[in-house]
């Protein structure tokens, strides 16, 4: 398991409107594409240098492809990164202001402190 890789996925997808839409509409395909092409790129690097060892495990891949923000939180994905990406994908489906954000938080209310470790 790699909290770094989960957070890197959330960070990079959230910053590209095309990737946000692909993740909303075709999560499995986007996760597979991202893992095969982007996972081993150095974050914020302008060189062609890559790593070779980063991969999602099956639990991470399943949580990402099913948009399961509760499981992602349990796995240590940073809640701010998850929330901002999921707002970009799903807030438009709601009628009331902050409706999605409130529902997002309510689905996490069964957690008590100490929360899952989000340190990478």
Residue pairs with C-beta under 8 A, 6 or more apart in sequence:
1 57
1 59
1 60
1 75
1 76
2 54
2 56
2 60
3 75
3 76
3 77
3 117
3 118
3 119
3 120
4 54
4 120
5 39
5 54
5 55
5 56
5 60
6 56
6 60
6 64
6 72
6 75
6 76
6 77
7 77
7 78
7 81
7 120
8 39
8 43
9 31
9 34
9 39
9 56
9 64
10 72
10 77
10 78
10 81
10 82
10 85
11 43
11 81
12 19
12 34
12 38
12 43
13 19
13 20
13 23
13 30
13 34
13 85
14 20
14 81
14 84
14 85
14 88
17 88
19 30
19 34
20 85
20 88
20 89
22 29
22 30
22 33
23 30
23 31
23 85
23 89
24 89
24 90
27 64
27 65
27 66
27 67
28 65
31 56
31 61
31 64
31 65
35 55
35 56
35 61
39 54
39 55
39 56
40 50
40 51
40 52
40 53
40 54
41 50
42 49
42 50
42 51
56 64
59 71
59 75
60 75
62 68
62 71
63 71
63 72
63 75
64 72
67 86
67 89
69 77
69 82
69 83
69 86
69 104
69 107
69 108
70 107
70 108
72 82
73 79
73 82
73 108
73 111
73 115
73 116
74 116
75 116
76 116
76 117
76 118
76 119
76 120
77 118
78 118
79 108
79 118
83 101
83 104
86 100
86 104
87 100
87 101
90 100
91 99
91 100
91 101
93 100
94 100
94 103
